[in-house]
Amino acid sequence: MFRSFRLNPEEVEALRVELLQLPAVTPILSESKLPALIAALGVQQEVGTVNDELARFIYDADSGEGIPKDVLQSELIEYHGYTGVRIWANGHTRLDLKLNGIRELLHPTFSFNPDGTIQQCVFFPESIAKIAKLQGVDLVLVREWAVNTVFGGFDRGKLFYETNTWELVQNDALRYSGLLENRQIAFLGTHDLSAHIADISRTAIDDLYLLGSETRKRFNRYFGRMKRPSIYSLVLPYAAGVLLDDLAQPRNYGSPGRQFVLEHVMDLLDRRTIDPSEPKLLARFPDSYEKLIQLARNTDFERVQREAPDLCRALVWEINQYAA
């Protein structure tokens, strides 16, 4: 049977210090057990909170109703040297997970009732990484992302993915395109588990490899040798990064709207409509940004085709208007 354990604040801080010694990107399936432990911690501490992106897929198998977040519990576990996370729902012993590909990631011995319903969700990051590897994907720990999220002063009552400014400044779009080019998916929490890892497809990963490779080259041409591009020049790449993240989610594979808007944004970079060498700051974030992202996610492709060019122009106009 597995063993439950808890990390005290001093042990969590020691993990953070160890993390800082790792390379920028480390496979979950590495000689060190640290990446798997951090991935498990990232999932465990989000369960039942406002940041829990797995919770909305957990249902009561008998009533068919969704499980309230406030009854979800979690703990870290260890089994034969492997670190994992156990998730259960107080008062519910027959669960259903309505998410394609997630049941295959559960530990078969510890998770299921004899009738095939789910008693509890037991995940081991290293086992999940081996399953993903069969689809041609390496699950990885991204050091800076883990520092900012798993070890970023986590508060169960607050949205901890409120990272727009941080991601913008760090130019994470360039990093993300490089991950896709290397056939890598980050594993840091419930978002990665439910949105990116469950239902991974080798065919889609092949397409994402090509998209990531081409996008990274275009980013590199845009930024050249600049180490610290101005904030003014990072809004468009940030939009591209969000769309890349969307396209790397199985439910959005091949989305024509997202691909169409991404190409329009990359074309703006290719034409250098915003000069990255300009040392400008933004007085406010452009309203057109969110409108463009939401349009890309619209299922009416004809509408996306019709409205995206004007919204792209509006976004460039706002960036220039708010720059100083």
Beta strands, then each sheet from edge to edge (+ up, - down):
strand 1: 3-5
strand 2: 25-27
strand 3: 58-60
strand 4: 72-79
strand 5: 82-89
strand 6: 95-97
strand 7: 121-123
strand 8: 138-142
strand 9: 184-186
sheet 1: 1+ 4- 5+ 7-
sheet 2: 2+ 8- 9-
sheet 3: 3+ 6-
end
